[in-house]
């Protein structure tokens, strides 16, 4: 993302003090033990970008280009602006542990635990943290499942 968000409902980045270790963690057991899942504000939708690619006033949280077209991850405010508020709503869960991009097994462990609970999950890895997008109706169960997964490592 570039610059300040003009959307008043858009989340601000988490406080650095809440984000765990300043050194990326690669040990799977430590990642799971310290993942500290936190639901972020808002409802999020994966939508097709307009064919002209014009952002207009929209501020996607994430953009991914595929051969079939570009996907935007937008909040409800932007979904309404784009006329796609009927796209499935997702809750955003950030894993608070500072995960190393070269770490092995975190995505598999998290997605397996959620799959066993019958919860769909879309994972976005960023430089500092992993971000999970789960159906909004399943957000509470997903947080509980992730907390149990972490507690099992203590």
mmCIF file of the C-alpha atoms, coordinates in Angstrom:
data_MODEL
# 
_entry.id   MODEL 
# 
loop_
_atom_site.group_PDB 
_atom_site.id 
_atom_site.type_symbol 
_atom_site.label_atom_id 
_atom_site.label_alt_id 
_atom_site.label_comp_id 
_atom_site.label_asym_id 
_atom_site.label_entity_id 
_atom_site.label_seq_id 
_atom_site.pdbx_PDB_ins_code 
_atom_site.Cartn_x 
_atom_site.Cartn_y 
_atom_site.Cartn_z 
_atom_site.occupancy 
_atom_site.B_iso_or_equiv 
_atom_site.pdbx_formal_charge 
_atom_site.auth_seq_id 
_atom_site.auth_comp_id 
_atom_site.auth_asym_id 
_atom_site.auth_atom_id 
_atom_site.pdbx_PDB_model_num 
ATOM 1   C CA . UNK A 1 1   ? 0.000   0.000   0.000   1.00 0.00 ? 1   UNK A CA 1 
ATOM 2   C CA . UNK A 1 2   ? 1.122   3.492   -0.676  1.00 0.00 ? 2   UNK A CA 1 
ATOM 3   C CA . UNK A 1 3   ? 0.340   6.625   1.303   1.00 0.00 ? 3   UNK A CA 1 
ATOM 4   C CA . UNK A 1 4   ? -2.440  7.185   3.789   1.00 0.00 ? 4   UNK A CA 1 
ATOM 5   C CA . UNK A 1 5   ? -5.755  5.419   3.423   1.00 0.00 ? 5   UNK A CA 1 
ATOM 6   C CA . UNK A 1 6   ? -8.639  7.734   2.661   1.00 0.00 ? 6   UNK A CA 1 
ATOM 7   C CA . UNK A 1 7   ? -11.188 5.142   3.717   1.00 0.00 ? 7   UNK A CA 1 
ATOM 8   C CA . UNK A 1 8   ? -12.211 5.796   7.346   1.00 0.00 ? 8   UNK A CA 1 
ATOM 9   C CA . UNK A 1 9   ? -13.278 2.168   7.849   1.00 0.00 ? 9   UNK A CA 1 
ATOM 10  C CA . UNK A 1 10  ? -9.956  0.760   6.675   1.00 0.00 ? 10  UNK A CA 1 
ATOM 11  C CA . UNK A 1 11  ? -7.678  -0.736  9.336   1.00 0.00 ? 11  UNK A CA 1 
ATOM 12  C CA . UNK A 1 12  ? -4.500  0.878   10.469  1.00 0.00 ? 12  UNK A CA 1 
ATOM 13  C CA . UNK A 1 13  ? -1.421  -1.332  10.667  1.00 0.00 ? 13  UNK A CA 1 
ATOM 14  C CA . UNK A 1 14  ? -1.087  -3.189  13.976  1.00 0.00 ? 14  UNK A CA 1 
ATOM 15  C CA . UNK A 1 15  ? 1.049   -1.535  16.639  1.00 0.00 ? 15  UNK A CA 1 
ATOM 16  C CA . UNK A 1 16  ? 4.634   -2.743  16.263  1.00 0.00 ? 16  UNK A CA 1 
ATOM 17  C CA . UNK A 1 17  ? 4.710   -3.562  19.981  1.00 0.00 ? 17  UNK A CA 1 
ATOM 18  C CA . UNK A 1 18  ? 1.964   -6.159  19.399  1.00 0.00 ? 18  UNK A CA 1 
ATOM 19  C CA . UNK A 1 19  ? 3.752   -7.857  16.545  1.00 0.00 ? 19  UNK A CA 1 
ATOM 20  C CA . UNK A 1 20  ? 6.084   -10.100 18.506  1.00 0.00 ? 20  UNK A CA 1 
ATOM 21  C CA . UNK A 1 21  ? 9.797   -10.519 17.963  1.00 0.00 ? 21  UNK A CA 1 
ATOM 22  C CA . UNK A 1 22  ? 11.624  -8.036  15.697  1.00 0.00 ? 22  UNK A CA 1 
ATOM 23  C CA . UNK A 1 23  ? 13.629  -10.999 14.362  1.00 0.00 ? 23  UNK A CA 1 
ATOM 24  C CA . UNK A 1 24  ? 11.854  -13.327 11.904  1.00 0.00 ? 24  UNK A CA 1 
ATOM 25  C CA . UNK A 1 25  ? 11.049  -16.732 13.404  1.00 0.00 ? 25  UNK A CA 1 
ATOM 26  C CA . UNK A 1 26  ? 11.579  -19.884 11.353  1.00 0.00 ? 26  UNK A CA 1 
ATOM 27  C CA . UNK A 1 27  ? 11.229  -22.664 13.957  1.00 0.00 ? 27  UNK A CA 1 
ATOM 28  C CA . UNK A 1 28  ? 7.789   -24.232 13.396  1.00 0.00 ? 28  UNK A CA 1 
ATOM 29  C CA . UNK A 1 29  ? 7.161   -25.045 17.053  1.00 0.00 ? 29  UNK A CA 1 
ATOM 30  C CA . UNK A 1 30  ? 7.945   -21.449 18.063  1.00 0.00 ? 30  UNK A CA 1 
ATOM 31  C CA . UNK A 1 31  ? 5.819   -20.068 15.222  1.00 0.00 ? 31  UNK A CA 1 
ATOM 32  C CA . UNK A 1 32  ? 2.843   -22.144 16.346  1.00 0.00 ? 32  UNK A CA 1 
ATOM 33  C CA . UNK A 1 33  ? 3.360   -21.452 20.047  1.00 0.00 ? 33  UNK A CA 1 
ATOM 34  C CA . UNK A 1 34  ? 3.709   -17.701 19.530  1.00 0.00 ? 34  UNK A CA 1 
ATOM 35  C CA . UNK A 1 35  ? 1.364   -17.136 16.573  1.00 0.00 ? 35  UNK A CA 1 
ATOM 36  C CA . UNK A 1 36  ? -1.043  -14.952 18.632  1.00 0.00 ? 36  UNK A CA 1 
ATOM 37  C CA . UNK A 1 37  ? -3.934  -14.837 16.151  1.00 0.00 ? 37  UNK A CA 1 
ATOM 38  C CA . UNK A 1 38  ? -5.778  -11.512 16.184  1.00 0.00 ? 38  UNK A CA 1 
ATOM 39  C CA . UNK A 1 39  ? -8.894  -10.591 14.259  1.00 0.00 ? 39  UNK A CA 1 
ATOM 40  C CA . UNK A 1 40  ? -8.439  -7.348  12.387  1.00 0.00 ? 40  UNK A CA 1 
ATOM 41  C CA . UNK A 1 41  ? -11.301 -4.889  11.876  1.00 0.00 ? 41  UNK A CA 1 
ATOM 42  C CA . UNK A 1 42  ? -13.610 -5.003  8.901   1.00 0.00 ? 42  UNK A CA 1 
ATOM 43  C CA . UNK A 1 43  ? -15.191 -7.384  6.447   1.00 0.00 ? 43  UNK A CA 1 
ATOM 44  C CA . UNK A 1 44  ? -13.116 -8.272  3.409   1.00 0.00 ? 44  UNK A CA 1 
ATOM 45  C CA . UNK A 1 45  ? -14.045 -9.471  -0.069  1.00 0.00 ? 45  UNK A CA 1 
ATOM 46  C CA . UNK A 1 46  ? -12.029 -10.969 -2.922  1.00 0.00 ? 46  UNK A CA 1 
ATOM 47  C CA . UNK A 1 47  ? -13.271 -9.300  -6.110  1.00 0.00 ? 47  UNK A CA 1 
ATOM 48  C CA . UNK A 1 48  ? -12.306 -8.947  -9.748  1.00 0.00 ? 48  UNK A CA 1 
ATOM 49  C CA . UNK A 1 49  ? -10.712 -5.593  -10.448 1.00 0.00 ? 49  UNK A CA 1 
ATOM 50  C CA . UNK A 1 50  ? -12.537 -3.413  -12.954 1.00 0.00 ? 50  UNK A CA 1 
ATOM 51  C CA . UNK A 1 51  ? -11.495 -4.231  -16.512 1.00 0.00 ? 51  UNK A CA 1 
ATOM 52  C CA . UNK A 1 52  ? -9.965  -0.777  -16.907 1.00 0.00 ? 52  UNK A CA 1 
ATOM 53  C CA . UNK A 1 53  ? -7.879  -1.381  -13.738 1.00 0.00 ? 53  UNK A CA 1 
ATOM 54  C CA . UNK A 1 54  ? -8.762  2.089   -12.457 1.00 0.00 ? 54  UNK A CA 1 
ATOM 55  C CA . UNK A 1 55  ? -8.455  2.227   -8.680  1.00 0.00 ? 55  UNK A CA 1 
ATOM 56  C CA . UNK A 1 56  ? -10.548 5.347   -8.475  1.00 0.00 ? 56  UNK A CA 1 
ATOM 57  C CA . UNK A 1 57  ? -11.033 5.984   -4.752  1.00 0.00 ? 57  UNK A CA 1 
ATOM 58  C CA . UNK A 1 58  ? -10.657 2.287   -3.905  1.00 0.00 ? 58  UNK A CA 1 
ATOM 59  C CA . UNK A 1 59  ? -7.752  1.210   -1.714  1.00 0.00 ? 59  UNK A CA 1 
ATOM 60  C CA . UNK A 1 60  ? -7.326  -2.582  -1.991  1.00 0.00 ? 60  UNK A CA 1 
ATOM 61  C CA . UNK A 1 61  ? -5.609  -4.261  0.933   1.00 0.00 ? 61  UNK A CA 1 
ATOM 62  C CA . UNK A 1 62  ? -4.002  -6.678  -1.532  1.00 0.00 ? 62  UNK A CA 1 
ATOM 63  C CA . UNK A 1 63  ? -3.729  -7.057  -5.292  1.00 0.00 ? 63  UNK A CA 1 
ATOM 64  C CA . UNK A 1 64  ? -2.884  -10.234 -7.164  1.00 0.00 ? 64  UNK A CA 1 
ATOM 65  C CA . UNK A 1 65  ? -2.452  -10.481 -10.921 1.00 0.00 ? 65  UNK A CA 1 
ATOM 66  C CA . UNK A 1 66  ? -3.420  -13.757 -12.587 1.00 0.00 ? 66  UNK A CA 1 
ATOM 67  C CA . UNK A 1 67  ? -3.661  -14.675 -16.279 1.00 0.00 ? 67  UNK A CA 1 
ATOM 68  C CA . UNK A 1 68  ? -7.475  -14.470 -16.044 1.00 0.00 ? 68  UNK A CA 1 
ATOM 69  C CA . UNK A 1 69  ? -7.462  -11.016 -14.469 1.00 0.00 ? 69  UNK A CA 1 
ATOM 70  C CA . UNK A 1 70  ? -6.571  -9.058  -11.360 1.00 0.00 ? 70  UNK A CA 1 
ATOM 71  C CA . UNK A 1 71  ? -8.024  -9.829  -7.924  1.00 0.00 ? 71  UNK A CA 1 
ATOM 72  C CA . UNK A 1 72  ? -8.471  -7.120  -5.330  1.00 0.00 ? 72  UNK A CA 1 
ATOM 73  C CA . UNK A 1 73  ? -9.018  -7.742  -1.635  1.00 0.00 ? 73  UNK A CA 1 
ATOM 74  C CA . UNK A 1 74  ? -11.234 -4.876  -0.523  1.00 0.00 ? 74  UNK A CA 1 
ATOM 75  C CA . UNK A 1 75  ? -13.230 -3.862  2.531   1.00 0.00 ? 75  UNK A CA 1 
ATOM 76  C CA . UNK A 1 76  ? -17.018 -3.453  2.528   1.00 0.00 ? 76  UNK A CA 1 
ATOM 77  C CA . UNK A 1 77  ? -16.769 0.260   1.798   1.00 0.00 ? 77  UNK A CA 1 
ATOM 78  C CA . UNK A 1 78  ? -14.878 -0.348  -1.440  1.00 0.00 ? 78  UNK A CA 1 
ATOM 79  C CA . UNK A 1 79  ? -17.002 -3.394  -2.325  1.00 0.00 ? 79  UNK A CA 1 
ATOM 80  C CA . UNK A 1 80  ? -20.092 -1.171  -2.236  1.00 0.00 ? 80  UNK A CA 1 
ATOM 81  C CA . UNK A 1 81  ? -18.305 1.451   -4.322  1.00 0.00 ? 81  UNK A CA 1 
ATOM 82  C CA . UNK A 1 82  ? -17.495 -1.260  -6.899  1.00 0.00 ? 82  UNK A CA 1 
ATOM 83  C CA . UNK A 1 83  ? -21.017 -2.743  -6.759  1.00 0.00 ? 83  UNK A CA 1 
ATOM 84  C CA . UNK A 1 84  ? -19.789 -6.158  -5.599  1.00 0.00 ? 84  UNK A CA 1 
ATOM 85  C CA . UNK A 1 85  ? -21.031 -6.203  -2.013  1.00 0.00 ? 85  UNK A CA 1 
ATOM 86  C CA . UNK A 1 86  ? -22.571 -9.631  -2.667  1.00 0.00 ? 86  UNK A CA 1 
ATOM 87  C CA . UNK A 1 87  ? -19.111 -11.268 -2.912  1.00 0.00 ? 87  UNK A CA 1 
ATOM 88  C CA . UNK A 1 88  ? -18.507 -13.577 0.087   1.00 0.00 ? 88  UNK A CA 1 
ATOM 89  C CA . UNK A 1 89  ? -17.442 -11.721 3.236   1.00 0.00 ? 89  UNK A CA 1 
ATOM 90  C CA . UNK A 1 90  ? -14.258 -12.756 5.024   1.00 0.00 ? 90  UNK A CA 1 
ATOM 91  C CA . UNK A 1 91  ? -12.787 -12.002 8.409   1.00 0.00 ? 91  UNK A CA 1 
ATOM 92  C CA . UNK A 1 92  ? -9.098  -11.077 8.503   1.00 0.00 ? 92  UNK A CA 1 
ATOM 93  C CA . UNK A 1 93  ? -6.983  -12.839 11.119  1.00 0.00 ? 93  UNK A CA 1 
ATOM 94  C CA . UNK A 1 94  ? -3.375  -11.750 11.465  1.00 0.00 ? 94  UNK A CA 1 
ATOM 95  C CA . UNK A 1 95  ? -0.862  -14.104 13.049  1.00 0.00 ? 95  UNK A CA 1 
ATOM 96  C CA . UNK A 1 96  ? 1.084   -11.861 15.427  1.00 0.00 ? 96  UNK A CA 1 
ATOM 97  C CA . UNK A 1 97  ? 4.331   -13.822 15.274  1.00 0.00 ? 97  UNK A CA 1 
ATOM 98  C CA . UNK A 1 98  ? 6.963   -12.308 12.983  1.00 0.00 ? 98  UNK A CA 1 
ATOM 99  C CA . UNK A 1 99  ? 7.275   -15.221 10.560  1.00 0.00 ? 99  UNK A CA 1 
ATOM 100 C CA . UNK A 1 100 ? 10.271  -15.777 8.318   1.00 0.00 ? 100 UNK A CA 1 
ATOM 101 C CA . UNK A 1 101 ? 9.272   -16.086 4.663   1.00 0.00 ? 101 UNK A CA 1 
ATOM 102 C CA . UNK A 1 102 ? 11.578  -19.124 4.445   1.00 0.00 ? 102 UNK A CA 1 
ATOM 103 C CA . UNK A 1 103 ? 9.912   -20.912 7.377   1.00 0.00 ? 103 UNK A CA 1 
ATOM 104 C CA . UNK A 1 104 ? 8.546   -24.351 6.541   1.00 0.00 ? 104 UNK A CA 1 
ATOM 105 C CA . UNK A 1 105 ? 5.228   -25.733 7.756   1.00 0.00 ? 105 UNK A CA 1 
ATOM 106 C CA . UNK A 1 106 ? 3.303   -22.806 9.249   1.00 0.00 ? 106 UNK A CA 1 
ATOM 107 C CA . UNK A 1 107 ? 0.810   -22.500 6.402   1.00 0.00 ? 107 UNK A CA 1 
ATOM 108 C CA . UNK A 1 108 ? 0.359   -26.275 6.298   1.00 0.00 ? 108 UNK A CA 1 
ATOM 109 C CA . UNK A 1 109 ? -0.198  -26.558 10.064  1.00 0.00 ? 109 UNK A CA 1 
ATOM 110 C CA . UNK A 1 110 ? -2.655  -23.665 10.203  1.00 0.00 ? 110 UNK A CA 1 
ATOM 111 C CA . UNK A 1 111 ? -4.611  -24.640 7.107   1.00 0.00 ? 111 UNK A CA 1 
ATOM 112 C CA . UNK A 1 112 ? -4.747  -28.296 8.198   1.00 0.00 ? 112 UNK A CA 1 
ATOM 113 C CA . UNK A 1 113 ? -6.115  -27.379 11.631  1.00 0.00 ? 113 UNK A CA 1 
ATOM 114 C CA . UNK A 1 114 ? -8.754  -25.138 10.067  1.00 0.00 ? 114 UNK A CA 1 
ATOM 115 C CA . UNK A 1 115 ? -9.616  -27.765 7.434   1.00 0.00 ? 115 UNK A CA 1 
ATOM 116 C CA . UNK A 1 116 ? -10.151 -30.368 10.164  1.00 0.00 ? 116 UNK A CA 1 
ATOM 117 C CA . UNK A 1 117 ? -12.639 -27.924 11.723  1.00 0.00 ? 117 UNK A CA 1 
ATOM 118 C CA . UNK A 1 118 ? -14.367 -27.481 8.359   1.00 0.00 ? 118 UNK A CA 1 
ATOM 119 C CA . UNK A 1 119 ? -13.229 -23.864 7.951   1.00 0.00 ? 119 UNK A CA 1 
ATOM 120 C CA . UNK A 1 120 ? -12.097 -22.531 4.577   1.00 0.00 ? 120 UNK A CA 1 
ATOM 121 C CA . UNK A 1 121 ? -8.996  -20.359 4.689   1.00 0.00 ? 121 UNK A CA 1 
ATOM 122 C CA . UNK A 1 122 ? -7.177  -18.135 2.240   1.00 0.00 ? 122 UNK A CA 1 
ATOM 123 C CA . UNK A 1 123 ? -3.623  -17.355 3.359   1.00 0.00 ? 123 UNK A CA 1 
ATOM 124 C CA . UNK A 1 124 ? -1.665  -14.257 2.386   1.00 0.00 ? 124 UNK A CA 1 
ATOM 125 C CA . UNK A 1 125 ? 1.977   -14.188 3.420   1.00 0.00 ? 125 UNK A CA 1 
ATOM 126 C CA . UNK A 1 126 ? 3.533   -10.772 3.806   1.00 0.00 ? 126 UNK A CA 1 
ATOM 127 C CA . UNK A 1 127 ? 7.024   -9.696  4.819   1.00 0.00 ? 127 UNK A CA 1 
ATOM 128 C CA . UNK A 1 128 ? 6.361   -9.702  8.575   1.00 0.00 ? 128 UNK A CA 1 
ATOM 129 C CA . UNK A 1 129 ? 3.224   -11.749 9.211   1.00 0.00 ? 129 UNK A CA 1 
ATOM 130 C CA . UNK A 1 130 ? 0.847   -14.283 7.774   1.00 0.00 ? 130 UNK A CA 1 
ATOM 131 C CA . UNK A 1 131 ? -2.737  -13.201 7.229   1.00 0.00 ? 131 UNK A CA 1 
ATOM 132 C CA . UNK A 1 132 ? -5.720  -15.525 7.097   1.00 0.00 ? 132 UNK A CA 1 
ATOM 133 C CA . UNK A 1 133 ? -9.040  -14.747 5.463   1.00 0.00 ? 133 UNK A CA 1 
ATOM 134 C CA . UNK A 1 134 ? -11.830 -17.022 6.644   1.00 0.00 ? 134 UNK A CA 1 
ATOM 135 C CA . UNK A 1 135 ? -15.579 -16.874 6.028   1.00 0.00 ? 135 UNK A CA 1 
ATOM 136 C CA . UNK A 1 136 ? -16.906 -14.203 8.354   1.00 0.00 ? 136 UNK A CA 1 
ATOM 137 C CA . UNK A 1 137 ? -19.409 -16.602 9.931   1.00 0.00 ? 137 UNK A CA 1 
ATOM 138 C CA . UNK A 1 138 ? -16.512 -18.886 10.950  1.00 0.00 ? 138 UNK A CA 1 
ATOM 139 C CA . UNK A 1 139 ? -14.214 -16.219 12.431  1.00 0.00 ? 139 UNK A CA 1 
ATOM 140 C CA . UNK A 1 140 ? -14.862 -17.102 16.081  1.00 0.00 ? 140 UNK A CA 1 
ATOM 141 C CA . UNK A 1 141 ? -14.377 -20.826 15.502  1.00 0.00 ? 141 UNK A CA 1 
ATOM 142 C CA . UNK A 1 142 ? -11.219 -20.126 13.483  1.00 0.00 ? 142 UNK A CA 1 
ATOM 143 C CA . UNK A 1 143 ? -9.714  -18.054 16.302  1.00 0.00 ? 143 UNK A CA 1 
ATOM 144 C CA . UNK A 1 144 ? -10.514 -20.792 18.822  1.00 0.00 ? 144 UNK A CA 1 
ATOM 145 C CA . UNK A 1 145 ? -8.987  -23.440 16.566  1.00 0.00 ? 145 UNK A CA 1 
ATOM 146 C CA . UNK A 1 146 ? -5.808  -21.403 16.087  1.00 0.00 ? 146 UNK A CA 1 
ATOM 147 C CA . UNK A 1 147 ? -5.497  -20.683 19.796  1.00 0.00 ? 147 UNK A CA 1 
ATOM 148 C CA . UNK A 1 148 ? -5.819  -24.404 20.574  1.00 0.00 ? 148 UNK A CA 1 
ATOM 149 C CA . UNK A 1 149 ? -3.141  -25.142 17.997  1.00 0.00 ? 149 UNK A CA 1 
ATOM 150 C CA . UNK A 1 150 ? -0.805  -22.677 19.719  1.00 0.00 ? 150 UNK A CA 1 
ATOM 151 C CA . UNK A 1 151 ? -1.723  -23.886 23.234  1.00 0.00 ? 151 UNK A CA 1 
ATOM 152 C CA . UNK A 1 152 ? -0.812  -27.440 22.221  1.00 0.00 ? 152 UNK A CA 1 
ATOM 153 C CA . UNK A 1 153 ? 2.807   -26.219 21.798  1.00 0.00 ? 153 UNK A CA 1 
ATOM 154 C CA . UNK A 1 154 ? 3.107   -24.732 25.310  1.00 0.00 ? 154 UNK A CA 1 
# 
